Amino acid sequence: MKYTPKKAAKLVLEDGTVFHGTAAGLIGTTTGEIAFNTGMTGYQEVFTDPSYYGQVLIMNTAHIGNYGTCEDEVESDGMKIKGMIIKKFSETYSRPRANMSLDEYCKKDSIVAIADVDTRALVRHIRNQGAQNCIISSEDKSDEQLKEELKACPSMEGLELSSKVSCTEPYIEGAGTHKIALLDLGVKKNIIRCLVERNCTVKVFPYNTSFDEMMAWEPDGFMLSNGPGDPSAMPEQIETVKKIADSGVPTFGICLGHQILALSQGLTTKKMHNGHRGINHPIKNLLTGKGEITSQNHGFVVDRDSFSNNPKVKETHVHLNDETVAGIAIEGKEVFSVQYHPEASAGPHDSRYLFDEFIEKIVKNVKQTA
């Protein structure tokens, strides 16, 4: 068989650094904030996580695509990343359960990717230089053209993105005893699954739903989901979550939901030099003293210095790598949140107990108000 050379592709960073590689996925050009994930497995769950919307993702693992893709290993209705950067891109796969190669999956969802990049050098570069925008192109464009196009890419700071990934109409999953109103800021499917498994009926509401509309359903608990973008760019949702927290109904927030809960209580958030993205992040539960290995995906974090703005908000979890805030609770209320993914798909299950604690709070509250 005659060898066909791969089409060349380029990656240009906002600071002007250029990396060369080969084209994968859709032939085209894409922009977004560059980020890296340290997870060794679960690439399909990662790529379909709505929290990654607007980001071009580096996978630190050298081989990506070797086990293909599977219809039931998704966290949303399709790939949410803006682009993909990898070292070794496998166009073939060997897993019997898989029904499509990663290359076919990328083309189906119009994802531009670049392979054969020295990802170790790239990750070291952005770890030092910090989060920035980038552009990938497998089209015949000069460095100068790509740098000019990159100028139009908006900064993640100040960017609201939940509207791009939230549902547009309410829908119900499960038929359990506990009624959970879930504010969809970009929810992963496994959060809903974890609640349904715990005897819940989950009604998922669009990101811009009013507090009154959700309360009219008479929920036993509120779930504030994960999602993409800058939490401080969502004033309406912050006000809605403030009303939720004041309602007396047990509330659980995850990632973006955690950040918006903090903002609703007068705390502040800040952009990280580099976010936390992977399935190996160590957390300490300050209430129990126990450690957890967690799945994480975020580029913003609650500013610990702002706890002085509201003495009723207490830190419950801390990230052991950089001592950033990883969980909070409101004193005197059944309201809490974490900066990581207890549903952990892909990832470890150390933190699944948080869903059990949420249900326990709901059962306790229902008995007290009966």
Buried (B, 14 or more C-beta within 10 A) or exposed (E): EEEEEBEBBBBBBBEEBEBEBBBBBBEBBBBBBBBBBBBBEBBBBBBBBBBBBBBBBBBBBEBBBBBBBBEEBBBBEEBBBBBBBBBBBBEEBEEEEBBBBBBBBBBBBEBBBBBBBEBEEBBEBBEEBEBBBBBBBBBEBEEEBBBEBBEEBEEBBEBBBBBBBBBEEBBEBBEBBBBBBBBBBBBBBBBBBBBBEBEBBBBBBBBBBEBEEBBEBEBBBBBBBBBBBBBBBBEEBBBBBBBBBBBEBBBBBBBBBBBBBBBBBBBBBBBBEBBBBBBBBBBBBBEEEEEBBBBBBBBBBBBBEBBEEBEEBBBBBBBBEEEBBBBBBBEEBBBBBBBBBBBBBBBBBBBBBBBEBBBEBBBEBBEEEE
